[in-house]
Amino acid sequence: MLKTELAGVKLQNPTVLASGIRGVTGASLVHMAKEGAGAVTTKSISLKERKGHPNPVILTFEAGIVNAVGLSNPGAEEALPEIEYAVKNAKVPVIASIFASTITEFGKVAEIVSKANPQLIEVNISCPNVEDEFGRPFACDPGISTVVIQKIKKVTKIPVFAKLTPNTARIGEIAKAAEKGGADGITAINTVGPGMLINIEAAKPILSNKVGGISGPAIKPIALKCVYEIHKSTSLPIIGTGGVTTGRDAVEMIMAGASAVGIASGVYYRGPGIFKSVTEEIQKFMEAEGYRSIKEMRGIAHEE
Ligand SMILES: Cc1cc2nc3c(=O)[nH]c(=O)nc-3n(C[C@H](O)[C@H](O)[C@H](O)COP(=O)(O)O)c2cc1C
């Protein structure tokens, strides 16, 4: 009943650990799988090590999280054994998330992580802090999105998902452009913003970076609208991500057009038990309403 599929990759349930939380080591990816995630995504990996921003980098507020982690990671070669460990031990599909600051570098990182044989590669062309040669986030430009995916498809046989930013008025068009480049699926959305929180006693922004990406329940309506638009413009599978903390949120995502549902912030403040609780709540809802499969619910909100 809860089985789903992403570009031929089978998941026992539609919950996916999204990139950025508990995804640096092989051991923590395996732990998330044991807790019930249907698939697990690594923290985004770049060619060379990145230190990220100084603390504080993650702040919670009433409706979510503001983060400016700054894509810290050990670099592709160092990350390789961690992905290999997860692929060997997780017993669920492993998604290797990659990013780069130039198109050529994207190809190189994809080539390196492919050696670990993850089931999917997710291309983070959306992080607000990574720009193209003209200073724009990659995913804001349909032409560049096509070229980045083309570059990656040339160097790997592993199915590729493009992860998109909501910080554009043209997300459907950008999903289509990624498809044109050969993308096998779309992950949407990355964080919204940037935004800011202020420490009123210190009279200063709290994050060392001053601004950061917004995630968690506050962004759910934006994520739903983006997934809905993407599903309207392409039939590619979608990992709907953004503000999911309950089974009902997950069902909304699926009805907007998602085949699976990414969870990041929810793991941060609810703990890894969230995968089981979301999965059980989806099942309860399906039984109560008479739905027999995820496929049957997918995109149903589009019907007139
Ligand atoms: C602390 C933190 C770190 C993140 N790091 C990454 C990352 O490395 N790569 C990426 O593609 N997305 C990253 N994200 C974005 C999440 O994968 C997700 O797209 C976004 O947070 C929306 O989902 P959520 O509301 O469930 O958190 C990060 C999010 C948070 C909160």
The ligand as an ORCA input file, in Angstrom:
! r2SCAN-3c Opt
* xyz 0 1
  C      20.157     22.596      8.641
  C      19.790     22.339      7.225
  C      20.778     21.983      6.302
  C      20.447     21.728      4.967
  N      21.429     21.352      4.104
  C      21.108     21.031      2.818
  C      22.086     20.543      1.915
  O      23.253     20.339      2.254
  N      21.692     20.286      0.636
  C      20.389     20.442      0.204
  O      20.104     20.168     -0.968
  N      19.455     20.889      1.051
  C      19.760     21.174      2.326
  N      18.781     21.603      3.192
  C      17.409     21.768      2.698
  C      16.523     20.568      2.998
  O      16.987     19.402      2.348
  C      15.058     20.829      2.547
  O      15.038     20.978      1.140
  C      14.449     22.073      3.185
  O      14.911     22.233      4.498
  C      12.924     22.006      3.211
  O      12.477     20.854      3.886
  P      12.047     20.852      5.448
  O      10.995     21.891      5.628
  O      11.548     19.444      5.702
  O      13.265     21.156      6.221
  C      19.096     21.860      4.536
  C      18.107     22.213      5.468
  C      18.428     22.451      6.794
  C      17.333     22.829      7.756
*
